[in-house]
Amino acid sequence: MPAQDVKKKNGHSLRVFLDEKTREVHIEGNKAGLEYLTEVCMAVIGQSPGANHWHLGEVFNTLEPHSLDLIICYREK
């Protein structure tokens, strides 16, 4: 599936944050949000440079408010 065909689903909820104590990145979401993230990951696999990444962020209305921005990037090696 081409990346441009990935669409946010109704009821989508996805949040990314850093736990300051453990230094762990948390990605949490409901079913629609995690399905969307899965589709994004699948869409960038095998794409050529320039199309091999996807930006997620509050500004794109793809993450919940106050989430850390996230870039999903495919690299062959």
KOLGU-4560 file (N, C-alpha, C; in nm, 3 decimals, padded with zeros to 5 digits):
<recs>
<n_xx: 00.085 n_yy: -00.118 n_zz: 00.000 ca_xx: 00.000 ca_yy: 00.000 ca_zz: 00.000 c_xx: 00.089 c_yy: 00.124 c_zz: 00.000 mol: A seq: 1 type: MET>
<n_xx: 00.070 n_yy: 00.213 n_zz: -00.096 ca_xx: 00.146 ca_yy: 00.338 ca_zz: -00.096 c_xx: 00.116 c_yy: 00.421 c_zz: 00.028 mol: A seq: 2 type: PRO>
<n_xx: 00.217 n_yy: 00.489 n_zz: 00.079 ca_xx: 00.201 ca_yy: 00.567 ca_zz: 00.202 c_xx: 00.088 c_yy: 00.668 c_zz: 00.192 mol: A seq: 3 type: ALA>
<n_xx: 00.069 n_yy: 00.729 n_zz: 00.076 ca_xx: -00.036 ca_yy: 00.830 ca_zz: 00.064 c_xx: -00.175 c_yy: 00.771 c_zz: 00.079 mol: A seq: 4 type: GLN>
<n_xx: -00.188 n_yy: 00.638 n_zz: 00.071 ca_xx: -00.318 ca_yy: 00.573 ca_zz: 00.087 c_xx: -00.352 c_yy: 00.543 c_zz: 00.233 mol: A seq: 5 type: ASP>
<n_xx: -00.258 n_yy: 00.565 n_zz: 00.324 ca_xx: -00.283 ca_yy: 00.540 ca_zz: 00.466 c_xx: -00.372 c_yy: 00.651 c_zz: 00.519 mol: A seq: 6 type: VAL>
<n_xx: -00.485 n_yy: 00.615 n_zz: 00.573 ca_xx: -00.581 ca_yy: 00.713 ca_zz: 00.625 c_xx: -00.610 c_yy: 00.686 c_zz: 00.771 mol: A seq: 7 type: LYS>
<n_xx: -00.625 n_yy: 00.794 n_zz: 00.846 ca_xx: -00.664 ca_yy: 00.785 ca_zz: 00.986 c_xx: -00.806 c_yy: 00.728 c_zz: 00.994 mol: A seq: 8 type: LYS>
<n_xx: -00.830 n_yy: 00.646 n_zz: 01.094 ca_xx: -00.961 ca_yy: 00.583 ca_zz: 01.110 c_xx: -01.047 c_yy: 00.660 c_zz: 01.210 mol: A seq: 9 type: LYS>
<n_xx: -01.178 n_yy: 00.646 n_zz: 01.199 ca_xx: -01.269 ca_yy: 00.707 ca_zz: 01.297 c_xx: -01.236 c_yy: 00.657 c_zz: 01.437 mol: A seq: 10 type: ASN>
<n_xx: -01.234 n_yy: 00.748 n_zz: 01.533 ca_xx: -01.208 ca_yy: 00.710 ca_zz: 01.670 c_xx: -01.063 c_yy: 00.686 c_zz: 01.703 mol: A seq: 11 type: GLY>
<n_xx: -00.976 n_yy: 00.714 n_zz: 01.607 ca_xx: -00.831 ca_yy: 00.696 ca_zz: 01.619 c_xx: -00.778 c_yy: 00.770 c_zz: 01.741 mol: A seq: 12 type: HIS>
<n_xx: -00.701 n_yy: 00.701 n_zz: 01.825 ca_xx: -00.633 ca_yy: 00.763 ca_zz: 01.938 c_xx: -00.494 c_yy: 00.703 c_zz: 01.949 mol: A seq: 13 type: SER>
<n_xx: -00.392 n_yy: 00.788 n_zz: 01.947 ca_xx: -00.254 ca_yy: 00.743 ca_zz: 01.952 c_xx: -00.173 c_yy: 00.847 c_zz: 02.027 mol: A seq: 14 type: LEU>
<n_xx: -00.093 n_yy: 00.802 n_zz: 02.123 ca_xx: -00.016 ca_yy: 00.894 ca_zz: 02.205 c_xx: 00.126 c_yy: 00.840 c_zz: 02.220 mol: A seq: 15 type: ARG>
<n_xx: 00.224 n_yy: 00.929 n_zz: 02.212 ca_xx: 00.365 ca_yy: 00.894 ca_zz: 02.230 c_xx: 00.421 c_yy: 00.983 c_zz: 02.339 mol: A seq: 16 type: VAL>
<n_xx: 00.484 n_yy: 00.919 n_zz: 02.438 ca_xx: 00.545 ca_yy: 00.999 ca_zz: 02.544 c_xx: 00.666 c_yy: 00.928 c_zz: 02.601 mol: A seq: 17 type: PHE>
<n_xx: 00.750 n_yy: 01.003 n_zz: 02.668 ca_xx: 00.871 ca_yy: 00.952 ca_zz: 02.730 c_xx: 00.850 c_yy: 00.945 c_zz: 02.880 mol: A seq: 18 type: LEU>
<n_xx: 00.872 n_yy: 00.829 n_zz: 02.939 ca_xx: 00.870 ca_yy: 00.814 ca_zz: 03.084 c_xx: 01.005 c_yy: 00.863 c_zz: 03.134 mol: A seq: 19 type: ASP>
<n_xx: 01.006 n_yy: 00.977 n_zz: 03.200 ca_xx: 01.132 ca_yy: 01.039 ca_zz: 03.244 c_xx: 01.209 c_yy: 00.951 c_zz: 03.343 mol: A seq: 20 type: GLU>
<n_xx: 01.138 n_yy: 00.874 n_zz: 03.426 ca_xx: 01.206 ca_yy: 00.789 ca_zz: 03.525 c_xx: 01.278 c_yy: 00.672 c_zz: 03.459 mol: A seq: 21 type: LYS>
<n_xx: 01.209 n_yy: 00.603 n_zz: 03.372 ca_xx: 01.265 ca_yy: 00.482 ca_zz: 03.312 c_xx: 01.336 c_yy: 00.509 c_zz: 03.179 mol: A seq: 22 type: THR>
<n_xx: 01.316 n_yy: 00.628 n_zz: 03.123 ca_xx: 01.369 ca_yy: 00.666 ca_zz: 02.992 c_xx: 01.315 c_yy: 00.576 c_zz: 02.882 mol: A seq: 23 type: ARG>
<n_xx: 01.194 n_yy: 00.526 n_zz: 02.900 ca_xx: 01.128 ca_yy: 00.442 ca_zz: 02.800 c_xx: 01.030 c_yy: 00.527 c_zz: 02.719 mol: A seq: 24 type: GLU>
<n_xx: 01.026 n_yy: 00.500 n_zz: 02.590 ca_xx: 00.928 ca_yy: 00.564 ca_zz: 02.504 c_xx: 00.804 c_yy: 00.477 c_zz: 02.505 mol: A seq: 25 type: VAL>
<n_xx: 00.689 n_yy: 00.538 n_zz: 02.531 ca_xx: 00.561 ca_yy: 00.467 ca_zz: 02.532 c_xx: 00.481 c_yy: 00.509 c_zz: 02.410 mol: A seq: 26 type: HIS>
<n_xx: 00.429 n_yy: 00.411 n_zz: 02.340 ca_xx: 00.334 ca_yy: 00.434 ca_zz: 02.231 c_xx: 00.207 c_yy: 00.362 c_zz: 02.273 mol: A seq: 27 type: ILE>
<n_xx: 00.102 n_yy: 00.438 n_zz: 02.296 ca_xx: -00.022 ca_yy: 00.375 ca_zz: 02.338 c_xx: -00.136 c_yy: 00.427 c_zz: 02.254 mol: A seq: 28 type: GLU>
<n_xx: -00.229 n_yy: 00.340 n_zz: 02.227 ca_xx: -00.343 ca_yy: 00.380 ca_zz: 02.147 c_xx: -00.456 c_yy: 00.280 c_zz: 02.156 mol: A seq: 29 type: GLY>
<n_xx: -00.568 n_yy: 00.323 n_zz: 02.104 ca_xx: -00.681 ca_yy: 00.230 ca_zz: 02.096 c_xx: -00.664 c_yy: 00.144 c_zz: 01.971 mol: A seq: 30 type: ASN>
<n_xx: -00.762 n_yy: 00.058 n_zz: 01.946 ca_xx: -00.753 ca_yy: -00.034 ca_zz: 01.831 c_xx: -00.731 c_yy: 00.041 c_zz: 01.700 mol: A seq: 31 type: LYS>
<n_xx: -00.810 n_yy: 00.145 n_zz: 01.676 ca_xx: -00.798 ca_yy: 00.221 ca_zz: 01.551 c_xx: -00.662 c_yy: 00.290 c_zz: 01.541 mol: A seq: 32 type: ALA>
<n_xx: -00.613 n_yy: 00.343 n_zz: 01.652 ca_xx: -00.484 ca_yy: 00.411 ca_zz: 01.652 c_xx: -00.368 c_yy: 00.317 c_zz: 01.624 mol: A seq: 33 type: GLY>
<n_xx: -00.370 n_yy: 00.199 n_zz: 01.688 ca_xx: -00.262 ca_yy: 00.102 ca_zz: 01.665 c_xx: -00.270 c_yy: 00.040 c_zz: 01.527 mol: A seq: 34 type: LEU>
<n_xx: -00.391 n_yy: 00.022 n_zz: 01.474 ca_xx: -00.405 ca_yy: -00.025 ca_zz: 01.336 c_xx: -00.347 c_yy: 00.077 c_zz: 01.239 mol: A seq: 35 type: GLU>
<n_xx: -00.373 n_yy: 00.205 n_zz: 01.265 ca_xx: -00.318 ca_yy: 00.313 ca_zz: 01.182 c_xx: -00.166 c_yy: 00.309 c_zz: 01.185 mol: A seq: 36 type: TYR>
<n_xx: -00.107 n_yy: 00.295 n_zz: 01.303 ca_xx: 00.038 ca_yy: 00.289 ca_zz: 01.316 c_xx: 00.094 c_yy: 00.169 c_zz: 01.240 mol: A seq: 37 type: LEU>
<n_xx: 00.026 n_yy: 00.056 n_zz: 01.247 ca_xx: 00.067 ca_yy: -00.063 ca_zz: 01.173 c_xx: 00.066 c_yy: -00.036 c_zz: 01.023 mol: A seq: 38 type: THR>
<n_xx: -00.039 n_yy: 00.028 n_zz: 00.973 ca_xx: -00.048 ca_yy: 00.060 ca_zz: 00.831 c_xx: 00.062 c_yy: 00.155 c_zz: 00.788 mol: A seq: 39 type: GLU>
<n_xx: 00.095 n_yy: 00.253 n_zz: 00.873 ca_xx: 00.205 ca_yy: 00.345 ca_zz: 00.842 c_xx: 00.335 c_yy: 00.267 c_zz: 00.829 mol: A seq: 40 type: VAL>
<n_xx: 00.362 n_yy: 00.180 n_zz: 00.925 ca_xx: 00.485 ca_yy: 00.100 ca_zz: 00.922 c_xx: 00.492 c_yy: 00.015 c_zz: 00.795 mol: A seq: 41 type: CYS>
<n_xx: 00.383 n_yy: -00.050 n_zz: 00.762 ca_xx: 00.380 ca_yy: -00.134 ca_zz: 00.642 c_xx: 00.397 c_yy: -00.052 c_zz: 00.515 mol: A seq: 42 type: MET>
<n_xx: 00.345 n_yy: 00.070 n_zz: 00.513 ca_xx: 00.349 ca_yy: 00.154 ca_zz: 00.393 c_xx: 00.489 c_yy: 00.205 c_zz: 00.362 mol: A seq: 43 type: ALA>
<n_xx: 00.575 n_yy: 00.223 n_zz: 00.461 ca_xx: 00.709 ca_yy: 00.276 ca_zz: 00.434 c_xx: 00.810 c_yy: 00.168 c_zz: 00.402 mol: A seq: 44 type: VAL>
<n_xx: 00.777 n_yy: 00.042 n_zz: 00.433 ca_xx: 00.871 ca_yy: -00.068 ca_zz: 00.406 c_xx: 00.898 c_yy: -00.077 c_zz: 00.256 mol: A seq: 45 type: ILE>
<n_xx: 01.026 n_yy: -00.075 n_zz: 00.221 ca_xx: 01.067 ca_yy: -00.090 ca_zz: 00.082 c_xx: 01.059 c_yy: 00.035 c_zz: -00.002 mol: A seq: 46 type: GLY>
<n_xx: 01.016 n_yy: 00.146 n_zz: 00.056 ca_xx: 01.005 ca_yy: 00.270 ca_zz: -00.020 c_xx: 01.143 c_yy: 00.330 c_zz: -00.044 mol: A seq: 47 type: GLN>
<n_xx: 01.157 n_yy: 00.402 n_zz: -00.152 ca_xx: 01.285 ca_yy: 00.465 ca_zz: -00.186 c_xx: 01.306 c_yy: 00.589 c_zz: -00.100 mol: A seq: 48 type: SER>
<n_xx: 01.431 n_yy: 00.635 n_zz: -00.090 ca_xx: 01.458 ca_yy: 00.756 ca_zz: -00.011 c_xx: 01.366 c_yy: 00.870 c_zz: -00.054 mol: A seq: 49 type: PRO>
<n_xx: 01.316 n_yy: 00.941 n_zz: 00.043 ca_xx: 01.220 ca_yy: 01.048 ca_zz: 00.018 c_xx: 01.078 c_yy: 01.002 c_zz: 00.046 mol: A seq: 50 type: GLY>
<n_xx: 01.051 n_yy: 00.874 n_zz: 00.023 ca_xx: 00.918 ca_yy: 00.818 ca_zz: 00.050 c_xx: 00.927 c_yy: 00.713 c_zz: 00.161 mol: A seq: 51 type: ALA>
<n_xx: 01.044 n_yy: 00.698 n_zz: 00.220 ca_xx: 01.068 ca_yy: 00.591 ca_zz: 00.317 c_xx: 01.045 c_yy: 00.633 c_zz: 00.462 mol: A seq: 52 type: ASN>
<n_xx: 00.969 n_yy: 00.738 n_zz: 00.482 ca_xx: 00.941 ca_yy: 00.782 ca_zz: 00.619 c_xx: 00.803 c_yy: 00.845 c_zz: 00.627 mol: A seq: 53 type: HIS>
<n_xx: 00.754 n_yy: 00.856 n_zz: 00.751 ca_xx: 00.621 ca_yy: 00.910 ca_zz: 00.775 c_xx: 00.626 c_yy: 00.988 c_zz: 00.905 mol: A seq: 54 type: TRP>
<n_xx: 00.577 n_yy: 01.111 n_zz: 00.902 ca_xx: 00.575 ca_yy: 01.196 ca_zz: 01.021 c_xx: 00.440 c_yy: 01.182 c_zz: 01.092 mol: A seq: 55 type: HIS>
<n_xx: 00.445 n_yy: 01.161 n_zz: 01.222 ca_xx: 00.326 ca_yy: 01.160 ca_zz: 01.306 c_xx: 00.342 c_yy: 01.271 c_zz: 01.408 mol: A seq: 56 type: LEU>
<n_xx: 00.238 n_yy: 01.348 n_zz: 01.427 ca_xx: 00.246 ca_yy: 01.457 ca_zz: 01.524 c_xx: 00.111 c_yy: 01.524 c_zz: 01.544 mol: A seq: 57 type: GLY>
<n_xx: 00.106 n_yy: 01.600 n_zz: 01.650 ca_xx: -00.017 ca_yy: 01.673 ca_zz: 01.681 c_xx: -00.052 c_yy: 01.769 c_zz: 01.567 mol: A seq: 58 type: GLU>
<n_xx: 00.050 n_yy: 01.830 n_zz: 01.507 ca_xx: 00.025 ca_yy: 01.925 ca_zz: 01.398 c_xx: -00.040 c_yy: 01.858 c_zz: 01.276 mol: A seq: 59 type: VAL>
<n_xx: -00.017 n_yy: 01.728 n_zz: 01.259 ca_xx: -00.077 ca_yy: 01.654 ca_zz: 01.148 c_xx: -00.209 c_yy: 01.588 c_zz: 01.190 mol: A seq: 60 type: PHE>
<n_xx: -00.249 n_yy: 01.611 n_zz: 01.315 ca_xx: -00.371 ca_yy: 01.551 ca_zz: 01.369 c_xx: -00.365 c_yy: 01.399 c_zz: 01.368 mol: A seq: 61 type: ASN>
<n_xx: -00.245 n_yy: 01.344 n_zz: 01.390 ca_xx: -00.228 ca_yy: 01.200 ca_zz: 01.393 c_xx: -00.191 c_yy: 01.149 c_zz: 01.532 mol: A seq: 62 type: THR>
<n_xx: -00.158 n_yy: 01.241 n_zz: 01.624 ca_xx: -00.127 ca_yy: 01.204 ca_zz: 01.762 c_xx: -00.208 c_yy: 01.290 c_zz: 01.858 mol: A seq: 63 type: LEU>
<n_xx: -00.228 n_yy: 01.236 n_zz: 01.976 ca_xx: -00.301 ca_yy: 01.309 ca_zz: 02.079 c_xx: -00.223 c_yy: 01.433 c_zz: 02.122 mol: A seq: 64 type: GLU>
<n_xx: -00.291 n_yy: 01.534 n_zz: 02.174 ca_xx: -00.223 ca_yy: 01.654 ca_zz: 02.223 c_xx: -00.114 c_yy: 01.619 c_zz: 02.325 mol: A seq: 65 type: PRO>
<n_xx: -00.005 n_yy: 01.693 n_zz: 02.319 ca_xx: 00.109 ca_yy: 01.681 ca_zz: 02.409 c_xx: 00.193 c_yy: 01.555 c_zz: 02.384 mol: A seq: 66 type: HIS>
<n_xx: 00.168 n_yy: 01.485 n_zz: 02.274 ca_xx: 00.251 ca_yy: 01.370 ca_zz: 02.239 c_xx: 00.384 c_yy: 01.418 c_zz: 02.182 mol: A seq: 67 type: SER>
<n_xx: 00.485 n_yy: 01.334 n_zz: 02.193 ca_xx: 00.610 ca_yy: 01.359 ca_zz: 02.123 c_xx: 00.586 c_yy: 01.333 c_zz: 01.975 mol: A seq: 68 type: LEU>
<n_xx: 00.646 n_yy: 01.413 n_zz: 01.888 ca_xx: 00.639 ca_yy: 01.384 ca_zz: 01.745 c_xx: 00.716 c_yy: 01.255 c_zz: 01.718 mol: A seq: 69 type: ASP>
<n_xx: 00.676 n_yy: 01.184 n_zz: 01.615 ca_xx: 00.736 ca_yy: 01.056 ca_zz: 01.583 c_xx: 00.758 c_yy: 01.047 c_zz: 01.433 mol: A seq: 70 type: LEU>
<n_xx: 00.874 n_yy: 00.997 n_zz: 01.394 ca_xx: 00.902 ca_yy: 00.971 ca_zz: 01.253 c_xx: 00.927 c_yy: 00.822 c_zz: 01.239 mol: A seq: 71 type: ILE>
<n_xx: 00.847 n_yy: 00.758 n_zz: 01.156 ca_xx: 00.866 ca_yy: 00.617 ca_zz: 01.124 c_xx: 00.949 c_yy: 00.614 c_zz: 00.996 mol: A seq: 72 type: ILE>
<n_xx: 01.065 n_yy: 00.549 n_zz: 01.002 ca_xx: 01.157 ca_yy: 00.553 ca_zz: 00.888 c_xx: 01.204 c_yy: 00.412 c_zz: 00.855 mol: A seq: 73 type: CYS>
<n_xx: 01.197 n_yy: 00.377 n_zz: 00.727 ca_xx: 01.247 ca_yy: 00.249 ca_zz: 00.680 c_xx: 01.391 c_yy: 00.263 c_zz: 00.636 mol: A seq: 74 type: TYR>
<n_xx: 01.474 n_yy: 00.169 n_zz: 00.679 ca_xx: 01.610 ca_yy: 00.161 ca_zz: 00.625 c_xx: 01.636 c_yy: 00.016 c_zz: 00.593 mol: A seq: 75 type: ARG>
<n_xx: 01.700 n_yy: -00.005 n_zz: 00.481 ca_xx: 01.716 ca_yy: -00.141 ca_zz: 00.428 c_xx: 01.808 c_yy: -00.226 c_zz: 00.516 mol: A seq: 76 type: GLU>
<n_xx: 01.909 n_yy: -00.167 n_zz: 00.573 ca_xx: 02.006 ca_yy: -00.246 ca_zz: 00.652 c_xx: 01.994 c_yy: -00.218 c_zz: 00.798 mol: A seq: 77 type: LYS>
</recs>
